Amino acid sequence: MATGPLAKGANLPVDAPAVRAELSWSEGAGVPDVDASALLLTAAGRVRDDGDFVFYNQPQHTSQAVTHLGKQQAGGRYTDSVEVLLTSLGPGIERVVLCASADGGTFGQVPGLSLRLLDAGTGAELARFDMEATTETAFVGGELYLRSDRWKFRAVGQGYASGLAGLATDFGITVDDSPPPPSPTAPPAPPASPAPSPAAPQPAAPAAPPPAPAAPGTSPAPAPAPAASGGPRLVKGEEHLPVDMRKRLSLRKEQVAITLRKHGAADISARVIIVLDASGSMTRLYAQGVVADVVERMAAVAAELDDDGAMQAWTFASHPARLPDLLLGDLPEWLRLHVRVGQLALFRPRKKRKGLENGQIDMRTVGIQNEEQKVIAEVRAYVRENPAPDPTLVLFFSDGGVYRNAEIERELREAVEEPIFWQFVGLGASDYGVLERFDSLVGRRVDNVGFFAVDDISGLPDPQLYDRLLSQFPGWITAARRARIL
């Protein structure tokens, strides 16, 4: 038990395997809203990525070692707590900074502000630190730190007038509160898919472009043989695409048709849905145009499988959000408006973000954590509420960080009896959890889940990408028909 409040800068050893940091303050008129948070830091004093910030919009670290427990009110006092399992932090984390932010005022307006450190197992008070403030809008109350293989607690009491955004930025969190840069209207073709020179004559019909020379990463071969129907189907609006994009699309539709024939599925149709990870770790892939390129390549799948060439689309992080349908003729504008770098939601989105164009999602509402099970449930509900004569193919892109394994497995097991095949694609990070293990999970009438990961999807040639993407879908259709799911 602590014998008295700690002075600023004082420290003491922590022997409990799990602790709860409890921020406390008194009720009163004009008191701003106060929130507790935590930052997980390496020896360099920086986060590894935005996932190392635990706060109200990202309440649990992927390791499950740090959890934001939320507010309580009793006896004229508010508390907001963060629990830390010190034995589960894992290698590389040597500090956990215990923070607070004031929304709607300063900490000088918050009476009786204190930080208590409790043994999470027994509830015993290990330390108490009473804080004083004036104009600060963010505070580092204390920190847990590793010294000679032993955890200790230090009373810090450092304030920030720049708010939680300024505090978080100091420790390496990416904070973007300015409008995101627009994606290029027509992303350049990846190495996998050569496009004919823009100076080449425009083909009379996009369904039959002139052959293009092979480029690095592609297999030199004669022009693809026509599909069984006489060539890739022409989708409404396709003729309005920019010339280069139309040529890329035509070549890719040919390749999708070849892949389907290869797997004995030349005549199948399907509703195609795309799901895009927008968690914090995906920021680099959005900024480099990788995600926009992926969407353009998936448009060829929808153009070949779906009669109207449209794709329903979702994005997700802490929460799912449905994007406007992707109509093929609107592809350049859709990429500009809806394939965007997410912004870290440091503050609750009380007001609509300024500068949003019609149909755009305020990415602050999506958050930055991986919660795949929520978007899976939402897509399942959409398919139930909007039945279609054809099966549904979900193309689900994520860079990993999967940790809700039990919830994801439950959703996908329940979806076995539904006319949906889930094709997951890993974009080069790691920790895909249960998605990597689904092929070995027993107890399902049909295998309704496919998964593969690729280190650099932009460098994967179209023939290889479509072969891996569509190799299991025809087999599922056969099995689902046999099981009378379809």
TAMO-V873646 format. One record per residue. N is the residue number from 0. RES is the residue in three letters. SS is DSSP state (H for helix, E for strand, - for the rest). PHI is phi in degrees with one decimal (* if undefined). NEAR is the number of other C-alpha atoms within 8 Angstrom. Layout:
# TAMO-V873646
N|RES|SS|PHI|NEAR, N|RES|SS|PHI|NEAR
This chain:
# TAMO-V873646
0|MET|-|*|6, 1|ALA|-|-71.5|8, 2|THR|-|-88.1|4, 3|GLY|-|177.6|6, 4|PRO|-|-65.1|9, 5|LEU|-|-79.6|11, 6|ALA|-|-81.4|7, 7|LYS|-|-57.5|8, 8|GLY|-|93.2|8, 9|ALA|-|-72.5|8, 10|ASN|E|-140.4|9, 11|LEU|E|-155.2|7, 12|PRO|E|-72.3|8, 13|VAL|-|-122.2|9, 14|ASP|-|-99.4|6, 15|ALA|-|-70.0|8, 16|PRO|-|-71.1|7, 17|ALA|E|-141.5|12, 18|VAL|E|-130.4|14, 19|ARG|E|-123.1|12, 20|ALA|E|-93.0|13, 21|GLU|E|-113.0|12, 22|LEU|E|-83.9|13, 23|SER|E|-136.3|13, 24|TRP|E|-156.7|12, 25|SER|E|-90.5|11, 26|GLU|-|-68.0|9, 27|GLY|-|167.8|6, 28|ALA|-|-68.0|4, 29|GLY|-|74.8|5, 30|VAL|-|-77.1|10, 31|PRO|-|-68.3|12, 32|ASP|E|-73.3|8, 33|VAL|E|-117.2|8, 34|ASP|E|-132.3|10, 35|ALA|E|-91.3|15, 36|SER|E|-155.4|13, 37|ALA|E|-147.4|13, 38|LEU|E|-119.7|12, 39|LEU|E|-97.0|13, 40|LEU|E|-119.7|16, 41|THR|-|-86.6|12, 42|ALA|-|-62.5|9, 43|ALA|-|-80.4|5, 44|GLY|-|78.1|8, 45|ARG|-|-129.3|10, 46|VAL|-|-73.2|14, 47|ARG|-|-78.4|9, 48|ASP|-|-162.2|9, 49|ASP|H|-64.8|12, 50|GLY|H|-68.9|12, 51|ASP|H|-85.5|11, 52|PHE|E|-111.8|13, 53|VAL|E|-108.9|16, 54|PHE|E|-156.2|12, 55|TYR|-|-63.1|10, 56|ASN|-|-91.7|10, 57|GLN|E|-143.9|12, 58|PRO|-|-77.8|10, 59|GLN|E|-142.9|11, 60|HIS|-|-69.5|13, 61|THR|-|-61.4|9, 62|SER|-|-75.8|8, 63|GLN|-|63.7|8, 64|ALA|-|-84.6|13, 65|VAL|E|-130.7|14, 66|THR|E|-135.3|12, 67|HIS|E|-84.1|14, 68|LEU|E|-87.5|9, 69|GLY|E|97.5|8, 70|LYS|E|-87.7|8, 71|GLN|E|-134.8|7, 72|GLN|E|-133.3|8, 73|ALA|E|-163.6|6, 74|GLY|-|58.5|4, 75|GLY|-|75.8|7, 76|ARG|E|-126.5|10, 77|TYR|E|-104.3|12, 78|THR|E|-133.2|11, 79|ASP|E|-138.2|13, 80|SER|E|-126.7|13, 81|VAL|E|-128.3|15, 82|GLU|E|-105.2|14, 83|VAL|E|-126.1|11, 84|LEU|E|-91.2|11, 85|LEU|H|-61.5|10, 86|THR|H|-78.8|7, 87|SER|H|-112.3|8, 88|LEU|-|-68.0|10, 89|GLY|-|84.5|6, 90|PRO|-|-66.0|4, 91|GLY|-|99.0|6, 92|ILE|-|-94.2|11, 93|GLU|-|-119.7|10, 94|ARG|E|-144.5|13, 95|VAL|E|-125.5|12, 96|VAL|E|-89.6|12, 97|LEU|E|-99.8|14, 98|CYS|E|-114.9|13, 99|ALA|E|-149.0|14, 100|SER|E|-135.0|12, 101|ALA|E|-112.2|14, 102|ASP|E|-110.9|9, 103|GLY|-|96.9|6, 104|GLY|-|170.2|10, 105|THR|-|-116.1|13, 106|PHE|H|-71.1|13, 107|GLY|H|-64.8|10, 108|GLN|H|-94.7|10, 109|VAL|-|-105.3|11, 110|PRO|-|-78.7|10, 111|GLY|-|63.9|9, 112|LEU|-|-74.9|12, 113|SER|E|-148.6|11, 114|LEU|E|-124.2|14, 115|ARG|E|-111.0|13, 116|LEU|E|-108.7|12, 117|LEU|E|-117.9|13, 118|ASP|E|-70.1|13, 119|ALA|-|-64.9|11, 120|GLY|-|-81.0|7, 121|THR|-|-104.2|5, 122|GLY|-|81.7|7, 123|ALA|-|-69.0|8, 124|GLU|E|-76.1|11, 125|LEU|E|-96.9|11, 126|ALA|E|-159.0|12, 127|ARG|E|-140.2|13, 128|PHE|E|-132.5|13, 129|ASP|E|-90.1|10, 130|MET|-|-110.8|10, 131|GLU|-|-120.5|7, 132|ALA|-|-147.7|8, 133|THR|-|-130.0|8, 134|THR|-|-98.2|8, 135|GLU|-|-70.0|14, 136|THR|-|-113.5|16, 137|ALA|E|-145.7|16, 138|PHE|E|-144.7|14, 139|VAL|E|-98.6|13, 140|GLY|E|-76.1|14, 141|GLY|E|-162.7|13, 142|GLU|E|-149.8|13, 143|LEU|E|-98.4|12, 144|TYR|E|-142.0|11, 145|LEU|E|-95.8|10, 146|ARG|E|-137.1|7, 147|SER|-|53.6|4, 148|ASP|-|64.4|5, 149|ARG|E|-130.9|9, 150|TRP|E|-81.7|12, 151|LYS|E|-134.3|12, 152|PHE|E|-121.0|12, 153|ARG|E|-123.4|12, 154|ALA|E|-81.7|14, 155|VAL|E|-103.1|10, 156|GLY|E|67.7|12, 157|GLN|E|-100.0|7, 158|GLY|E|-100.9|10, 159|TYR|E|-132.0|12, 160|ALA|-|-78.4|8, 161|SER|-|-88.2|10, 162|GLY|H|77.3|12, 163|LEU|H|-62.4|13, 164|ALA|H|-62.2|9, 165|GLY|H|-66.1|9, 166|LEU|H|-62.6|12, 167|ALA|H|-63.1|11, 168|THR|H|-61.8|10, 169|ASP|H|-59.7|7, 170|PHE|-|-102.5|10, 171|GLY|-|100.2|11, 172|ILE|-|-75.3|11, 173|THR|-|-83.7|8, 174|VAL|-|-119.5|10, 175|ASP|-|-125.3|8, 176|ASP|-|-105.7|6, 177|SER|-|-98.6|4, 178|PRO|-|-58.0|6, 179|PRO|-|-67.0|7, 180|PRO|-|-66.8|5, 181|PRO|-|-68.0|7, 182|SER|-|-70.3|12, 183|PRO|-|-60.1|7, 184|THR|-|-60.2|8, 185|ALA|-|-133.3|7, 186|PRO|-|-58.6|9, 187|PRO|-|-64.9|5, 188|ALA|-|-65.4|10, 189|PRO|-|-70.3|9, 190|PRO|-|-56.4|13, 191|ALA|-|-71.0|14, 192|SER|-|-132.2|12, 193|PRO|-|-65.0|13, 194|ALA|-|-112.6|9, 195|PRO|-|-62.1|11, 196|SER|-|-57.4|5, 197|PRO|-|-57.9|6, 198|ALA|-|-79.2|4, 199|ALA|-|-66.6|6, 200|PRO|-|-60.0|4, 201|GLN|-|-70.7|5, 202|PRO|-|-66.5|8, 203|ALA|-|-65.1|5, 204|ALA|-|-138.0|6, 205|PRO|H|-64.1|12, 206|ALA|H|-74.9|9, 207|ALA|H|-138.6|9, 208|PRO|-|-75.2|10, 209|PRO|-|-68.8|6, 210|PRO|-|-63.1|7, 211|ALA|-|-110.1|7, 212|PRO|-|-66.8|7, 213|ALA|-|-71.1|9, 214|ALA|-|-119.4|10, 215|PRO|-|-53.2|6, 216|GLY|-|90.3|9, 217|THR|-|-109.8|12, 218|SER|-|-90.6|5, 219|PRO|-|-62.9|7, 220|ALA|-|-158.2|6, 221|PRO|-|-64.5|5, 222|ALA|-|-54.2|5, 223|PRO|-|-59.1|8, 224|ALA|-|-67.6|6, 225|PRO|-|-66.1|9, 226|ALA|-|-67.9|12, 227|ALA|-|-58.6|7, 228|SER|-|-80.7|6, 229|GLY|-|104.5|6, 230|GLY|-|138.8|10, 231|PRO|-|-61.5|13, 232|ARG|-|-68.9|7, 233|LEU|-|-88.2|8, 234|VAL|-|-100.8|10, 235|LYS|-|-55.2|9, 236|GLY|-|92.3|10, 237|GLU|H|-60.4|11, 238|GLU|H|-68.5|8, 239|HIS|H|-90.8|6, 240|LEU|-|-70.6|12, 241|PRO|-|-56.3|7, 242|VAL|H|-55.1|8, 243|ASP|H|-62.0|9, 244|MET|H|-65.3|9, 245|ARG|H|-64.6|12, 246|LYS|H|-67.3|12, 247|ARG|H|-60.8|12, 248|LEU|H|-61.8|12, 249|SER|H|-62.5|14, 250|LEU|H|-61.0|9, 251|ARG|H|-71.2|12, 252|LYS|H|-62.1|13, 253|GLU|H|-57.5|14, 254|GLN|H|-68.8|12, 255|VAL|H|-61.0|13, 256|ALA|H|-61.6|12, 257|ILE|H|-61.5|11, 258|THR|H|-61.4|12, 259|LEU|H|-64.1|11, 260|ARG|H|-62.0|10, 261|LYS|H|-58.6|7, 262|HIS|-|-100.6|9, 263|GLY|-|67.1|7, 264|ALA|-|-131.7|9, 265|ALA|-|-65.3|10, 266|ASP|-|-103.8|5, 267|ILE|-|-82.9|6, 268|SER|-|-124.4|9, 269|ALA|E|-157.7|10, 270|ARG|E|-81.1|13, 271|VAL|E|-111.8|15, 272|ILE|E|-122.6|12, 273|ILE|E|-113.3|12, 274|VAL|E|-126.0|12, 275|LEU|E|-117.3|11, 276|ASP|E|-65.1|12, 277|ALA|-|-122.4|13, 278|SER|-|-67.9|14, 279|GLY|H|-56.1|13, 280|SER|H|-71.9|10, 281|MET|H|-84.8|11, 282|THR|H|-52.8|11, 283|ARG|H|-61.6|7, 284|LEU|H|-67.8|9, 285|TYR|H|-69.6|13, 286|ALA|H|-62.6|9, 287|GLN|-|-85.1|6, 288|GLY|-|81.6|10, 289|VAL|H|-64.9|11, 290|VAL|H|-68.1|9, 291|ALA|H|-59.4|12, 292|ASP|H|-65.6|13, 293|VAL|H|-60.6|10, 294|VAL|H|-61.4|9, 295|GLU|H|-62.3|10, 296|ARG|H|-69.8|10, 297|MET|H|-74.4|8, 298|ALA|H|-59.0|12, 299|ALA|H|-66.5|13, 300|VAL|H|-65.2|11, 301|ALA|H|-64.3|13, 302|ALA|H|-63.1|16, 303|GLU|H|-88.6|13, 304|LEU|H|-95.7|12, 305|ASP|-|-100.8|12, 306|ASP|-|-58.8|8, 307|ASP|-|-99.7|7, 308|GLY|-|67.1|14, 309|ALA|-|-94.9|12, 310|MET|E|-124.7|13, 311|GLN|E|-77.1|11, 312|ALA|E|-141.9|13, 313|TRP|E|-130.9|13, 314|THR|E|-125.6|13, 315|PHE|E|-158.4|17, 316|ALA|-|-151.9|16, 317|SER|-|-67.0|13, 318|HIS|-|-138.3|11, 319|PRO|E|-85.7|12, 320|ALA|E|-145.6|10, 321|ARG|E|-83.3|7, 322|LEU|E|-92.6|12, 323|PRO|E|-58.7|7, 324|ASP|E|-58.4|8, 325|LEU|E|-92.0|11, 326|LEU|-|-94.4|10, 327|LEU|H|-56.4|13, 328|GLY|H|-66.9|10, 329|ASP|H|-100.2|10, 330|LEU|H|-54.6|11, 331|PRO|H|-59.8|9, 332|GLU|H|-68.6|8, 333|TRP|H|-62.5|10, 334|LEU|H|-61.3|13, 335|ARG|H|-65.8|12, 336|LEU|H|-85.2|11, 337|HIS|H|-121.0|9, 338|VAL|-|-102.8|11, 339|ARG|-|-133.8|12, 340|VAL|-|-72.4|10, 341|GLY|-|-69.8|13, 342|GLN|-|-106.9|11, 343|LEU|-|-67.1|12, 344|ALA|-|-86.0|13, 345|LEU|-|-68.6|8, 346|PHE|-|-121.1|4, 347|ARG|-|-59.5|6, 348|PRO|-|-77.0|9, 349|ARG|-|-70.0|4, 350|LYS|-|-119.1|4, 351|LYS|-|-63.5|6, 352|ARG|-|-62.1|7, 353|LYS|-|-70.1|4, 354|GLY|-|89.1|5, 355|LEU|-|-71.3|8, 356|GLU|-|-90.3|6, 357|ASN|-|-54.9|4, 358|GLY|-|88.5|6, 359|GLN|-|-72.1|9, 360|ILE|-|-90.6|9, 361|ASP|-|-72.5|9, 362|MET|H|-64.9|9, 363|ARG|H|-64.6|10, 364|THR|H|-75.4|9, 365|VAL|-|-84.7|15, 366|GLY|-|80.8|16, 367|ILE|-|-136.0|17, 368|GLN|-|-95.2|10, 369|ASN|-|-86.4|12, 370|GLU|-|-134.0|12, 371|GLU|H|-59.4|11, 372|GLN|H|-61.8|10, 373|LYS|H|-70.1|9, 374|VAL|H|-73.0|14, 375|ILE|H|-59.8|11, 376|ALA|H|-62.4|9, 377|GLU|H|-69.3|9, 378|VAL|H|-66.1|8, 379|ARG|H|-58.9|9, 380|ALA|H|-63.2|8, 381|TYR|H|-61.6|8, 382|VAL|H|-65.1|10, 383|ARG|H|-63.3|7, 384|GLU|H|-81.5|6, 385|ASN|-|-130.8|6, 386|PRO|-|-62.0|6, 387|ALA|-|-132.6|7, 388|PRO|-|-69.0|4, 389|ASP|-|-102.7|7, 390|PRO|E|-67.1|13, 391|THR|E|-110.0|12, 392|LEU|E|-110.3|13, 393|VAL|E|-100.8|12, 394|LEU|E|-102.0|12, 395|PHE|E|-115.7|11, 396|PHE|E|-111.8|12, 397|SER|E|-151.5|10, 398|ASP|E|-100.1|12, 399|GLY|E|99.1|11, 400|GLY|-|73.6|11, 401|VAL|-|-74.6|13, 402|TYR|-|-138.4|10, 403|ARG|-|-86.7|9, 404|ASN|H|-61.8|9, 405|ALA|H|-64.4|6, 406|GLU|H|-67.9|8, 407|ILE|H|-64.5|12, 408|GLU|H|-60.9|9, 409|ARG|H|-61.6|8, 410|GLU|H|-61.1|11, 411|LEU|H|-74.4|11, 412|ARG|H|-66.8|8, 413|GLU|H|-65.8|7, 414|ALA|H|-78.2|10, 415|VAL|H|-57.1|13, 416|GLU|H|-84.8|6, 417|GLU|-|-106.4|6, 418|PRO|-|-80.1|10, 419|ILE|E|-131.9|11, 420|PHE|E|-108.9|13, 421|TRP|E|-104.7|11, 422|GLN|E|-105.9|12, 423|PHE|E|-94.4|13, 424|VAL|E|-127.1|13, 425|GLY|E|-87.0|15, 426|LEU|E|-101.3|13, 427|GLY|E|96.7|11, 428|ALA|E|-88.0|9, 429|SER|E|-164.9|8, 430|ASP|-|61.1|8, 431|TYR|-|-89.0|11, 432|GLY|-|54.6|10, 433|VAL|H|-64.8|10, 434|LEU|H|-61.8|8, 435|GLU|H|-74.6|9, 436|ARG|H|-100.6|8, 437|PHE|H|-65.3|9, 438|ASP|H|-62.5|8, 439|SER|H|-100.7|5, 440|LEU|-|-83.4|7, 441|VAL|-|-90.3|4, 442|GLY|-|89.1|4, 443|ARG|-|-118.8|8, 444|ARG|-|-64.6|6, 445|VAL|-|-136.7|9, 446|ASP|-|-86.5|8, 447|ASN|-|-101.0|11, 448|VAL|E|-133.9|11, 449|GLY|E|-117.8|11, 450|PHE|E|-150.2|10, 451|PHE|E|-150.8|9, 452|ALA|E|-122.9|8, 453|VAL|-|-140.5|9, 454|ASP|-|-67.3|7, 455|ASP|-|-141.0|8, 456|ILE|H|-67.0|11, 457|SER|H|-66.9|11, 458|GLY|H|-92.9|9, 459|LEU|-|-86.1|11, 460|PRO|-|-57.8|12, 461|ASP|H|-53.0|11, 462|PRO|H|-56.7|9, 463|GLN|H|-70.4|8, 464|LEU|H|-61.8|10, 465|TYR|H|-68.4|11, 466|ASP|H|-65.3|9, 467|ARG|H|-71.4|8, 468|LEU|H|-70.7|9, 469|LEU|H|-111.6|10, 470|SER|-|-69.9|9, 471|GLN|-|-95.1|8, 472|PHE|H|-61.2|9, 473|PRO|H|-61.1|11, 474|GLY|H|-65.0|8, 475|TRP|H|-64.6|12, 476|ILE|H|-58.4|10, 477|THR|H|-60.9|8, 478|ALA|H|-67.2|9, 479|ALA|H|-68.3|12, 480|ARG|H|-66.7|9, 481|ARG|H|-63.9|7, 482|ALA|-|-86.2|9, 483|ARG|-|61.6|6, 484|ILE|-|-78.3|9, 485|LEU|-|-98.6|8
